[in-house]
């Protein structure tokens, strides 16, 4: 069920997503202060494992919904 490509994809996608979101949220909440890196890192250490887990868990649902949406769009042509 969980193949190597799925796990590796989740690791990288979780990394990029969590880095981006925690950076933007930290900057929007406090700006570029002296504590930015410290606050960002604290948030990221929580967000990264959550992001990877969510990508692995929600991937089948997202694949199913994508397939259904594309089928519906194709049938309307």
N, C-alpha and C positions, 0 to 999 in steps of 0.2 A: 504494500500500500504506500509506504513512504520510501520512495527510491532515493538514491544519492542525488540525482538532479533536482528533485523537489526540495530536499534539505538544503543543498548548496544554494539554490535560488532563494529560498526563504532567508538564509543567513545574509546573503548580499542585499536582497531587497529590504530586509529588516534593518540592516546597517544604514543604508542610504536614506530610508524613510525616517528612521528614528533620529539620525543626525540632523536632518533637515527640519523636521517638526520641532524637536526640542530646542534647536538653535533659534528658530523663528519665535517660538513661544517665549523663550527666555528673553530674547531681545525686545519683544513687544511688551513684556511685563516690567522689565527693569532697565532696558537700554544697554548701551555698551559701557557698563561700569567696571570698576576694578574687580568685582566679584562675578563678572559674566562667565568666565571659563569655569570657575568652581560651581556655580549654580547650574550651568549647562551640563557639566559632567555628572552632577548628582541626579538631574532629571534623566539624562541619557542612560545611566546604569539601570534605571527602572524601565524606561521605555523600550530599550533594545530587546530584552528577553520577551517582553509582552508582544512586541511587533513580530518577532520571529514565530512565536507560538500562534498568533492570530493568522499569519500568512499560511502556516501549515494547516490549521484547522479550517479556515474559511476558503481555502483554495478549491476544494471540490464544489462548494456552493457557488463560488464565483464562476467556475468553469461551466456549471449547469446553467446558471442565469445568462451567461454570455452566449452559450449555444442556443438557448431558447429565444433570446432577443434577435440573434442573427437569423434564425429560422423564421421568425415572425416578419422581419424586414424582407427576407427573400420571398416570402409568400405574398407580399403586397405588390411585388413587381408585375 
